[in-house]
């Protein structure tokens, strides 16, 4: 779960990385050695949440978005 939260946090803060997480999730799965359950959350819940974010996420909003999406990940994997 921590690896998935790390990916989401980076994707929220870095729009270029967000594009990789959204459209080439297999790269993140391989690089972070995600489990099948984590991969499903990345391509499902996390994908939807990242796709809905504004471009860019305002710096002041990054911590709140990171906490929100981490909560979604924890709920999905809980």
N, C-alpha and C positions, 0 to 999 in steps of 0.2 A: 504494500500500500504506500509506503514512504517513497518508493521510486516513482509511482504514478503521481503522487502529490508534487514531487520535484518537477516532473515533466509539465504538469499543469501550471505550476508557479512560473516556470520559465516561459511557457507559452503565453501567459497573461502579460508578462512584462516585456516580451520581445515578439513583435508582430511577425518577423521573419520566421522565428522558431514556431510560432503558432501555425503558420501555413504548413510547415512540415508535419506537425502533430495532427493537423486536420486532414491533409491530403496524402500523406505518406506515413500513416501510423505504423506500418510494418518496419520502418526504419527505427522508430522509437522502441518498438517491441523488441527488436533484435539488439539494439544498443544497450538498453536497460535490462535485458533478459527478463521481460515481464512474463508472468504466468498466464495461462489461458483466461483465467477469471479477470486479471488485470487488463488484458488485451480487450476483452469484451466491454469492460467499463470505459476504457480509452476510446473505443470506436462507437460507443453508445452514449452514455451520460456525459462524459467529458467532451466528446465531439460536439454534442448539442449545446453545451454550456459555452464552449469556446467560440463556436460559430455565432452565438448571439451577442458576443461582446462587441463594444464599439471599437473602431479603429481610429487612433490608438486608444488604449485604456489610459485615462489620465493618470499621471503619477500618483496623485493623492488618492485615487480609487483602487490602486493596485493591491494594497494589503487587504482591503475588504473583499475584493473579488477573489483573491487567493484563499482567504478564509472560507468564503461561500462555496467555492468549488471543492476545496478540501473536505468540507462537510458533505457535499454530494458524493464524493469518492468514498468516504468512510461509511455513509449510509448504504451505498451500493455494495460494498464489500463486507459490511458488518454482518 
